Amino acid sequence: MKSPGPNCPRQSALDIAKREFKRTESLLKRGIASDSEFDAIRQDRLAKQAQLKVARAQVTKAESSLESANIRLGYTKVTAGWTGSDEHRVVAERYVDEGQTVAANAPLLLIVELQPIIGVVFVTERDYAHLKPGQLISLTTDAYPDEEFPGRIERIAPVFRKSTRQARIEMTIDNSQYRLKPGMFIRATVVLAQVPEATIIPVQALTIRDDRSGVFIVSEDGRSVAWHEVKAGIREGNRVQVEGQGLSGRVVTLGQQLVKNGSAITIPDMQSQTVNDREKADTP
């Protein structure tokens, strides 16, 4: 709604009254019009001015009422807070039933997007430095334990949570068949590094001597052990990749505290030991 303009009837009436006032005032100076006529014209002009002010006040009141009505209308609209396509969005949860009274800005529905779906994991400081956006990942779930779902790292939190000292990692996961659902537990596998022709030993074989990591390697004749310093690298389960000089042969995985570099050892004949065990088992 607009304020009264030049074409408004109240404004037009006031303009006419002003012209009549000026004409009568001119006639009064020339002695043609009487004082009573001039007073009547002046009174009419004042009345027209008052009517215009009233009209403007009514317009302002109407504009305020319209604004209030628009605000109330906004409370009746249901909007969804996202951008983009609605093709892969579904209603996951409904918070109210038909006929219920709800407050302004109260949530009505939980709507989720299933393709692609977002996965979240938390990593420790040890793995954090090896992750970056765009890195490919592989995920598994308890619902489909024999399947792997491909994904990609999208966002990496710049801070760690104080309570757990872990950082949040968000991933986009292909879910074209809509098999993955929000709320599922996932396990993510990421290749942090690759070492060609790696030397791998059991974790139990690692030992510490003089604050250095190393392993005891059995000599070729099986009668002694030699301690070799190593640098531990990639770990996977109970295996670890190591780097060092002369790392070939069998390693000691139990009782390293009892031996030292050059210690003599005796390795039982596994075949004869197996035969003896079998004979003992057959003895009544």
Buried (B, 14 or more C-beta within 10 A) or exposed (E): EEEBEEEBEBBBBBEEBBEBBEEBEEBBEEEEBEEEEBEEBBEBBEEBBEBBEEBBEEBEEEEEEEEEEEEEEEEEEEEEEEEEEEEBBEEBEEEEEEEEEEEEEEEEEEBBBBBBBBBEBBBEEEBBEEBEEEBEBBBBBEEEEEEEBEBBBBEBBEEBEEEEEBBBBBBBBBBEEEBBEEEBEBEBEBEEEEEEEEBEBBEEBBBEEEEEBBBBBBBEEEEBBBBBBBEBBBEEEEBBBBEBEEBEEBBBBEEBEEBEEEEEBEEEEEEEEEEEEEEEEEEE
